[in-house]
């Protein structure tokens, strides 16, 4: 555009000049060797310009002929160079697509057309061909030669870094990355690898300095750089917490300036202030972050900041946090736990149920189980809340790359990446359906909650009650007879008579009834209303005995299979086994009824 404008200005100037001469006519006279030449001034001017052009053309022709050999040489050299560059370009494209044959062919052609010491791209093409062919030794040799050349040093270091990572030589890869980062901190791959390495090694000062260099080189944006620097400052503060609490507090506060909602930095700063004995500043830092986003670890540290506080004092501090962030499940759960420690069960239960309504998670139901354990001791209600906790969603924790940690870490132990730990529900949790994830779950749990001490019955009574519902009329009478006899024995003083004799008295037959009349009947005295039922049971016993007499073989089988009568008939091995027929009959009837 400028050239066109310049050409137009020149043409305009010539036009104006000729116009000016045309308006002022005149003649030009020249006398040379007795000859007089006269011509108009305009014609003379045109002839002068033509002469100048002719001289310039003749000079160009002479110079072109004179320099023609060099010109021809330069032409062919440029043409050869262009063909070489075309071969390199085609070869790199072929190497990128995995075409080994074409890439190797183009590499050979590039070597024939260009000199490797003058064109570094030939080394790049050769290295790519070697990698595709699987000749990693040749590729490493080429990368090493490239790393010694200032023009290709960065490319060579990256190639060596990738080869070391491929072989699993992490230490060598770290050295290559650090060498590249020291020379060129603007290289993102080198800076990132070096930053992770220094972080894993605990070299916080070097890592922060490299991060500042990256920010100055505008490799990372301002927000990401601030996040990473806050993480590194918090990690450095944690390393100084025990030895230099003052410096740890300064680093943690600087991290909070970069990220005002960073809970790990607030926790480290609070611990550093507590180590210096400054409870007020510690509480101020925790309260500042608590207002932005409540965190359970911040709340626990806040209420236990002073070691001499009672449970009531801790409850007051928890209520203060709740006032800063009301209607929050973390605040409510903190107050509920503090109330449980202070033995204020009604408040603890109220806050725990409110937490379960807002966020039906595992910790809320476990706290309700703890309240039942301490307040009522009802194991049925405790197990009920424990079952609800098993079905509830897990509580948030620190998670990074599939790993769950109780505490925050600046980098992932699995991959070494920085700032990957997040406070959230662990991976693999099944999401609760919407209709069960709201307060309806707590309502259902409260409806199914058993009463305190409810439905507690002795197992024996429950079994006997179940049996009585299924037994016929005669079996009910016999069972009642046995139970009344047991009660009468419980009221009798210990007489020291054998168990078999007492069994004989309880299961007496009509044949031994006259002898039993001399024995006081406590059961009939205590419950006279059942005399008629007792008579009916006594009437049924002869029929039972008749059935036993009619089936002697069945009784013998029962006697062999009975675990009490076999193999020693319920006696010790030293007993000779001599007993009366009445004792044997009474023992058999006893086991028949039971």
GUKEPA-213023 format. One line per 8 residues: number of its first residue (from 1); their letters; for each residue x, y, z of C-alpha. Coordinates in Angstrom, 3 decimals. Example, Ala and Ser with C-alpha at 12.3 -4.5 7.8 and 13.67 -1.06 7.14 Angstrom:
<sites>
1 = as = 12.300 -4.500 7.800  13.670 -1.060 7.140
</sites>
This chain:
<sites>
1 = xxxxxxxx = 0.000 0.000 0.000  2.836 2.373 0.835  4.640 1.494 -2.372  1.577 2.286 -4.425  1.195 5.600 -2.665  4.846 6.434 -3.225  4.578 5.576 -6.945  1.532 7.834 -7.308
9 = xxxxxxxx = 3.360 10.719 -5.655  6.310 10.353 -8.045  4.053 10.295 -11.116  2.225 13.325 -9.838  5.502 15.173 -9.351  6.633 14.407 -12.911  3.297 15.565 -14.278  3.478 18.817 -12.386
17 = xxxxxxxx = 7.041 19.346 -13.583  6.232 18.832 -17.227  3.177 21.072 -16.883  5.317 23.778 -15.384  7.827 23.573 -18.265  5.014 23.557 -20.828  3.638 26.813 -19.438  7.033 28.405 -19.752
25 = xxxxxxxx = 8.297 27.633 -23.299  11.884 28.232 -24.299  14.776 26.968 -26.431  17.999 25.340 -25.515  21.081 26.200 -27.651  24.271 24.191 -27.645  27.354 25.152 -29.657  29.953 22.420 -29.810
33 = xxxxxxxx = 32.959 22.362 -32.294  31.509 25.050 -34.487  28.125 23.463 -34.587  25.054 25.095 -33.154  22.275 22.891 -31.784  18.949 24.439 -30.851  15.951 22.552 -29.425  12.934 23.315 -27.289
41 = xxxxxxxx = 13.486 23.030 -23.570  10.838 20.328 -23.146  12.411 18.153 -25.827  15.795 18.530 -24.249  14.416 17.465 -20.895  12.789 14.336 -22.354  16.032 13.418 -24.104  17.933 13.803 -20.825
49 = xxxxxxxx = 15.556 11.493 -18.988  15.751 8.920 -21.768  19.531 9.038 -21.626  19.535 8.375 -17.910  17.188 5.379 -18.310  19.370 3.975 -21.089  22.466 4.229 -18.930  20.748 2.438 -16.055
57 = xxxxxxxx = 19.557 -0.381 -18.333  23.006 -0.835 -19.806  24.521 -0.930 -16.299  22.062 -3.590 -15.172  22.822 -5.759 -18.186  26.555 -5.511 -17.623  26.245 -6.351 -13.892  23.890 -9.261 -14.577
65 = xxxxxxxx = 26.296 -10.771 -17.057  29.168 -10.230 -14.701  27.455 -11.843 -11.683  25.579 -14.543 -13.564  27.702 -17.482 -12.256  27.019 -16.562 -8.625  23.398 -15.909 -9.357  22.991 -19.309 -10.963
73 = xxxxxxxx = 24.740 -20.911 -7.990  22.486 -19.141 -5.499  19.415 -20.136 -7.438  20.224 -23.811 -7.387  21.261 -23.613 -3.732  17.952 -22.030 -2.785  16.087 -24.561 -4.813  17.958 -27.388 -3.086
81 = xxxxxxxx = 17.279 -25.843 0.317  13.612 -25.538 -0.466  13.487 -29.167 -1.468  15.261 -30.119 1.767  12.785 -28.178 3.872  9.958 -29.791 1.977  11.440 -33.201 2.758  11.729 -32.346 6.482
89 = xxxxxxxx = 8.149 -31.099 6.586  6.841 -34.201 4.822  8.965 -36.437 7.048  7.709 -34.873 10.287  4.128 -35.233 9.127  4.779 -38.880 8.237  6.433 -39.490 11.614  3.498 -37.934 13.393
97 = xxxxxxxx = 1.093 -40.209 11.550  3.277 -43.284 12.163  4.330 -43.796 8.526  7.816 -45.184 9.159  8.664 -45.907 5.512  7.891 -42.413 4.265  9.484 -40.759 7.308  12.706 -42.695 6.821
105 = xxxxxxxx = 12.727 -41.867 3.089  12.250 -38.170 3.782  15.005 -38.247 6.388  17.442 -39.678 3.852  16.437 -37.064 1.312  16.807 -34.250 3.831  20.315 -35.417 4.690  21.176 -35.368 0.972
113 = xxxxxxxx = 19.783 -31.907 0.405  20.755 -30.178 3.661  23.601 -30.207 6.138  22.738 -31.492 9.601  25.049 -29.018 11.333  23.238 -26.124 9.657  19.640 -27.343 10.025  18.626 -28.652 13.526
121 = xxxxxxxx = 15.283 -29.937 12.273  17.073 -32.882 10.699  17.934 -34.146 14.212  14.305 -33.831 15.227  13.205 -35.887 12.224  15.888 -38.515 12.889  14.848 -38.795 16.542  11.212 -39.250 15.593
129 = xxxxxxxx = 12.138 -41.944 13.056  14.215 -43.735 15.712  11.340 -43.635 18.208  8.883 -45.021 15.667  11.322 -47.779 14.721  11.875 -48.640 18.411  15.541 -47.624 18.461  15.378 -45.799 21.783
137 = xxxxxxxx = 19.147 -45.850 22.238  19.624 -43.919 18.989  16.842 -41.548 19.996  18.480 -40.823 23.369  21.818 -40.255 21.634  20.180 -37.755 19.284  18.404 -35.995 22.162  21.693 -35.723 24.058
145 = xxxxxxxx = 23.379 -34.140 21.033  20.434 -31.752 20.710  20.666 -30.801 24.402  24.267 -29.659 23.851  23.241 -27.257 21.091  21.920 -23.913 22.417  19.321 -23.808 19.643  17.862 -27.241 20.410
153 = xxxxxxxx = 18.733 -27.608 24.117  15.159 -27.298 25.357  13.867 -29.771 22.780  16.612 -32.241 23.646  15.902 -31.990 27.387  12.229 -32.645 26.822  13.042 -35.705 24.745  15.372 -37.019 27.441
161 = xxxxxxxx = 12.723 -36.301 30.102  10.077 -38.273 28.243  12.467 -41.174 27.657  13.378 -41.268 31.343  9.696 -41.276 32.318  9.081 -44.091 29.868  11.842 -46.195 31.432  10.631 -45.375 34.958
169 = xxxxxxxx = 13.816 -43.493 35.830  12.071 -40.841 37.916  15.256 -39.444 39.377  16.794 -38.885 35.933  13.531 -37.361 34.699  13.526 -34.961 37.650  17.094 -33.885 36.852  16.235 -33.165 33.219
177 = xxxxxxxx = 13.125 -31.243 34.242  15.011 -29.150 36.805  17.746 -28.394 34.261  15.141 -27.193 31.789  13.242 -25.209 34.435  16.393 -23.429 35.607  17.230 -22.416 32.032  13.685 -21.627 30.936
185 = xxxxxxxx = 11.083 -21.323 33.731  8.480 -20.470 31.106  8.451 -24.123 29.967  5.206 -25.387 31.440  6.118 -29.112 31.412  9.478 -28.508 33.096  8.084 -26.080 35.661  5.183 -28.371 36.581
193 = xxxxxxxx = 7.402 -31.435 36.964  9.988 -29.506 38.964  7.318 -27.971 41.170  5.848 -31.377 42.004  9.307 -32.796 42.692  10.269 -29.990 45.055  6.922 -30.286 46.793  7.328 -34.023 47.395
201 = xxxxxxxx = 10.835 -33.407 48.743  9.632 -30.649 51.060  11.697 -27.936 49.356  9.058 -25.299 49.910  11.302 -22.261 49.377  12.535 -23.515 45.985  9.004 -24.410 44.941  7.669 -20.959 45.858
209 = xxxxxxxx = 10.538 -19.251 44.028  9.883 -21.285 40.881  6.182 -20.461 41.105  7.009 -16.753 41.298  9.218 -17.100 38.206  6.378 -18.781 36.355  4.016 -15.997 37.301  6.541 -13.371 36.146
217 = xxxxxxxx = 6.896 -15.214 32.842  3.078 -15.317 32.573  3.072 -19.085 32.187  0.126 -19.489 34.603  -2.786 -17.173 35.163  -3.095 -15.085 38.285  -5.860 -17.127 39.924  -4.152 -20.492 39.504
225 = xxxxxxxx = -0.841 -19.092 40.675  -2.516 -17.688 43.803  -4.121 -21.040 44.616  -0.855 -22.944 44.223  1.100 -20.408 46.251  -1.467 -20.610 49.056  -1.025 -24.383 49.125  2.769 -24.114 49.235
233 = xxxxxxxx = 2.681 -21.445 51.945  0.341 -23.579 54.051  2.604 -26.590 53.641  5.642 -24.534 54.654  3.744 -23.187 57.659  2.872 -26.720 58.732  6.552 -27.726 58.550  7.456 -24.780 60.826
241 = xxxxxxxx = 4.588 -25.249 63.273  6.516 -27.054 66.005  9.849 -25.241 65.697  8.907 -21.727 64.542  5.245 -21.013 65.385  5.614 -17.298 64.685  6.919 -17.882 61.136  4.247 -20.556 60.640
249 = xxxxxxxx = 1.526 -18.078 61.567  2.942 -15.519 59.120  2.971 -18.024 56.235  -0.544 -19.233 57.036  -1.895 -15.685 57.160  -0.240 -14.919 53.818  -1.946 -17.995 52.390  -5.282 -16.735 53.740
257 = xxxxxxxx = -4.736 -13.449 51.935  -4.462 -15.359 48.688  -7.392 -17.700 49.492  -9.628 -16.309 52.240  -11.694 -19.521 52.473  -8.781 -21.967 52.678  -9.596 -24.022 55.815  -6.184 -25.817 56.162
265 = xxxxxxxx = -4.395 -22.458 56.286  -6.792 -21.230 58.984  -6.219 -24.378 61.043  -2.427 -24.029 60.810  -2.601 -20.337 61.717  -4.831 -21.075 64.718  -2.511 -23.825 65.940  0.469 -21.502 65.559
273 = xxxxxxxx = -1.256 -18.823 67.653  -2.189 -21.414 70.278  1.442 -22.505 70.430  2.297 -18.879 71.225  -0.455 -18.739 73.848  -2.615 -16.275 71.936  -6.113 -17.756 72.134  -7.842 -14.560 71.015
281 = xxxxxxxx = -6.072 -14.369 67.641  -6.545 -18.078 67.138  -10.291 -17.750 67.660  -10.424 -14.711 65.376  -8.829 -16.598 62.469  -11.129 -19.581 62.909  -14.230 -17.409 63.143  -13.254 -15.533 59.969
289 = xxxxxxxx = -13.079 -18.723 57.913  -16.082 -20.274 59.680  -18.296 -17.413 58.456  -17.410 -18.246 54.856  -17.769 -22.026 55.020  -18.114 -24.070 58.269  -15.768 -27.002 58.575  -15.887 -29.751 61.249
297 = xxxxxxxx = -12.148 -29.622 61.951  -12.280 -25.855 62.439  -15.200 -26.236 64.846  -13.455 -28.952 66.858  -10.294 -26.872 67.171  -12.308 -23.806 68.163  -14.246 -25.369 71.030  -11.163 -27.193 72.377
305 = xxxxxxxx = -8.749 -24.271 72.045  -8.494 -23.825 75.815  -7.438 -26.949 77.624  -8.978 -26.060 80.989  -12.525 -25.534 79.714  -15.334 -27.647 81.088  -17.936 -29.370 78.953  -20.332 -26.490 79.594
313 = xxxxxxxx = -17.732 -23.977 78.428  -17.195 -25.965 75.242  -20.936 -25.999 74.680  -21.046 -22.206 74.950  -18.256 -21.868 72.401  -20.087 -24.237 70.054  -23.253 -22.167 70.393  -21.221 -19.079 69.538
321 = xxxxxxxx = -20.122 -20.707 66.283  -23.717 -21.682 65.583  -24.739 -18.030 65.980  -22.133 -17.062 63.367  -23.525 -19.587 60.862  -27.105 -20.572 61.850  -29.167 -23.286 60.175  -26.053 -25.113 59.025
329 = xxxxxxxx = -25.693 -28.896 59.532  -22.044 -28.587 60.561  -22.906 -25.987 63.215  -25.848 -28.014 64.511  -23.815 -31.209 64.722  -21.038 -29.414 66.607  -23.504 -28.087 69.169  -25.122 -31.509 69.509
337 = xxxxxxxx = -21.794 -33.171 70.327  -20.881 -30.485 72.808  -24.316 -30.799 74.449  -23.844 -34.557 74.763  -20.518 -34.008 76.512  -22.245 -31.524 78.820  -24.991 -34.100 79.573  -27.731 -31.872 78.145
345 = xxxxxxxx = -29.499 -34.670 76.351  -32.605 -32.799 75.230  -30.572 -30.145 73.434  -28.227 -32.754 72.000  -31.121 -34.792 70.657  -32.840 -31.706 69.237  -29.721 -30.506 67.389  -28.853 -33.995 66.171
353 = xxxxxxxx = -32.334 -34.523 64.747  -32.194 -31.119 63.053  -28.870 -32.120 61.510  -30.325 -35.393 60.289  -33.207 -33.511 58.672  -30.931 -31.105 56.821  -28.159 -33.568 55.936  -29.086 -37.224 56.624
361 = xxxxxxxx = -25.511 -38.462 56.853  -23.721 -41.098 58.831  -22.412 -38.823 61.593  -25.865 -37.523 62.516  -27.313 -41.002 63.089  -24.190 -42.168 64.922  -24.543 -39.198 67.243  -28.176 -40.131 67.907
369 = xxxxxxxx = -26.977 -43.637 68.772  -24.425 -42.169 71.203  -27.144 -40.086 72.818  -29.328 -43.175 73.307  -26.366 -45.073 74.735  -25.551 -42.409 77.312  -29.061 -41.216 78.160  -31.258 -44.329 78.092
377 = xxxxxxxx = -28.875 -47.251 77.633  -31.561 -48.931 75.521  -29.641 -51.201 73.168  -32.651 -51.619 70.916  -32.791 -47.911 70.200  -29.004 -47.769 69.818  -29.061 -50.546 67.236  -31.900 -48.781 65.443
385 = xxxxxxxx = -29.839 -45.618 64.952  -26.790 -47.654 64.024  -28.803 -49.323 61.286  -29.873 -45.904 59.995  -26.225 -44.835 59.928  -25.319 -47.850 57.803  -27.895 -46.838 55.206  -27.050 -43.135 55.255
393 = xxxxxxxx = -24.577 -41.272 53.071  -21.005 -41.067 54.293  -19.620 -37.849 55.695  -17.316 -35.618 53.637  -13.586 -36.044 54.056  -10.374 -35.157 52.260  -10.254 -37.013 48.930  -7.613 -36.951 46.170
401 = xxxxxxxx = -7.157 -39.351 43.235  -9.410 -41.963 44.847  -7.531 -41.822 48.179  -9.298 -40.854 51.401  -7.407 -38.996 54.130  -8.431 -37.699 57.506  -6.164 -34.689 57.132  -5.366 -32.286 54.296
409 = xxxxxxxx = -2.155 -32.770 52.331  -0.530 -30.330 49.842  -0.052 -33.006 47.181  -1.459 -36.396 46.219  0.538 -39.404 47.478  -0.520 -41.337 44.376  0.350 -38.930 41.557  2.284 -36.128 43.245
417 = xxxxxxxx = -0.022 -33.438 41.867  -0.443 -30.269 43.889  -3.731 -28.917 45.256  -5.850 -31.954 44.459  -7.272 -32.712 47.925  -10.934 -31.738 48.177  -13.401 -31.849 51.078  -16.225 -33.982 49.724
425 = xxxxxxxx = -17.975 -37.342 49.954  -15.607 -40.207 49.060  -15.808 -41.774 45.640  -17.981 -44.824 45.034  -20.855 -43.684 47.222  -24.314 -44.543 45.964  -26.424 -41.443 45.705  -29.522 -41.481 47.865
433 = xxxxxxxx = -32.860 -41.154 46.033  -34.510 -37.794 46.363  -37.486 -39.017 48.292  -35.256 -40.776 50.827  -32.552 -38.132 51.027  -34.731 -35.460 52.652  -36.207 -35.196 56.117  -38.610 -38.046 55.294
441 = xxxxxxxx = -35.813 -40.474 56.168  -35.591 -39.090 59.698  -39.382 -39.108 60.019  -39.478 -42.758 58.998  -36.676 -43.554 61.433  -38.494 -41.796 64.290  -41.720 -43.671 63.527  -39.951 -47.021 63.611
449 = xxxxxxxx = -37.914 -46.134 66.717  -38.761 -48.633 69.474  -39.945 -47.209 72.824  -37.544 -47.047 75.727  -37.422 -50.525 77.241  -40.308 -51.521 75.001  -41.332 -55.156 74.441  -38.570 -56.561 76.653
457 = xxxxxxxx = -39.694 -60.054 77.681  -37.857 -63.030 78.924  -37.001 -65.455 76.152  -38.423 -68.380 78.061  -41.746 -66.651 78.615  -41.910 -65.703 74.949  -41.254 -69.284 73.867  -43.807 -70.663 76.304
465 = xxxxxxxx = -46.394 -68.114 75.151  -45.802 -69.075 71.545  -46.107 -72.752 72.383  -49.310 -72.185 74.329  -50.918 -70.605 71.271  -50.214 -73.680 69.182  -50.769 -76.516 71.722  -54.178 -78.195 72.204
473 = xxxxxxxx = -56.259 -77.889 75.328  -54.666 -80.877 77.098  -51.101 -79.688 76.446  -51.968 -76.242 77.878  -53.221 -77.872 81.096  -50.078 -80.010 81.463  -47.800 -77.036 80.831  -49.686 -74.952 83.394
481 = xxxxxxxx = -49.335 -77.792 85.908  -45.596 -77.902 85.381  -45.225 -74.147 85.746  -47.229 -74.077 89.015  -45.074 -76.914 90.361  -41.907 -74.980 89.520  -43.273 -71.934 91.382  -44.069 -74.083 94.421
489 = xxxxxxxx = -40.513 -75.418 94.413  -39.196 -71.884 94.251  -41.050 -71.049 97.522  -39.923 -74.235 99.342  -36.775 -74.173 101.427  -33.875 -76.190 100.166  -34.290 -79.705 101.456  -31.327 -81.212 99.682
497 = xxxxxxxx = -33.412 -83.992 98.114  -32.251 -85.247 94.695  -33.455 -83.793 91.418  -35.022 -87.051 90.384  -37.185 -87.214 93.494  -38.462 -83.678 92.871  -39.235 -84.649 89.303  -41.152 -87.657 90.584
505 = xxxxxxxx = -43.260 -85.411 92.799  -44.006 -83.047 89.900  -45.028 -85.805 87.492  -46.826 -88.144 89.807  -49.362 -90.596 88.334  -52.753 -91.638 89.759  -51.092 -94.739 91.159  -48.831 -92.675 93.467
513 = xxxxxxxx = -51.470 -90.078 94.280  -52.165 -91.441 97.817  -48.540 -90.939 98.752  -48.577 -87.386 97.443  -51.460 -86.413 99.670  -49.090 -86.189 102.647  -46.990 -83.575 100.822  -48.143 -79.962 101.093
521 = xxxxxxxx = -49.441 -78.697 97.746  -48.192 -75.128 97.468  -49.457 -74.715 93.961  -53.016 -75.512 94.906  -52.765 -73.202 97.872  -51.466 -70.336 95.838  -53.836 -70.726 92.900  -57.099 -72.403 93.948
529 = xxxxxxxx = -58.832 -71.271 90.736  -56.993 -73.881 88.722  -58.153 -76.925 90.685  -60.581 -77.930 87.972  -57.841 -77.714 85.340  -55.595 -79.819 87.579  -58.250 -82.533 87.800  -58.592 -82.585 84.060
537 = xxxxxxxx = -54.840 -82.920 83.702  -54.823 -85.809 86.183  -57.551 -87.478 84.181  -55.508 -87.120 81.019  -52.392 -88.681 82.574  -53.773 -92.271 82.762  -54.638 -92.104 79.082  -51.113 -90.949 78.313
545 = xxxxxxxx = -49.716 -93.792 80.381  -51.991 -96.255 78.600  -50.647 -95.017 75.278  -47.131 -95.495 76.544  -47.912 -99.033 77.628  -49.446 -99.795 74.269  -46.294 -98.684 72.463  -43.345 -100.097 74.459
553 = xxxxxxxx = -41.020 -100.139 71.459  -41.511 -96.438 70.834  -40.653 -95.637 74.453  -37.467 -97.651 74.190  -36.485 -95.736 71.076  -37.160 -92.460 72.831  -35.085 -93.619 75.744  -32.135 -94.451 73.481
561 = xxxxxxxx = -32.343 -91.193 71.583  -32.815 -88.997 74.643  -29.487 -87.175 75.247  -30.148 -87.077 79.038  -30.810 -90.804 79.529  -27.987 -91.897 77.242  -25.432 -93.304 77.839  -25.629 -93.199 81.652
569 = xxxxxxxx = -29.329 -92.410 82.133  -28.631 -88.937 83.469  -26.203 -90.249 86.149  -22.503 -89.882 86.607  -20.216 -92.578 85.209  -19.432 -93.770 88.799  -23.122 -94.462 89.474  -23.871 -98.233 89.241
577 = xxxxxxxx = -27.176 -97.399 87.522  -29.514 -99.039 90.071  -32.781 -97.154 90.387  -36.416 -97.879 90.991  -39.036 -98.263 88.284  -40.826 -95.197 89.603  -37.723 -93.018 89.133  -37.252 -94.183 85.570
585 = xxxxxxxx = -40.911 -93.660 84.755  -40.862 -90.156 86.274  -37.698 -89.165 84.386  -39.177 -90.404 81.080  -42.394 -88.452 81.584  -40.408 -85.354 82.472  -38.576 -85.400 79.172  -41.725 -86.312 77.317
593 = xx = -43.443 -83.159 78.530  -40.498 -80.892 77.891
</sites>
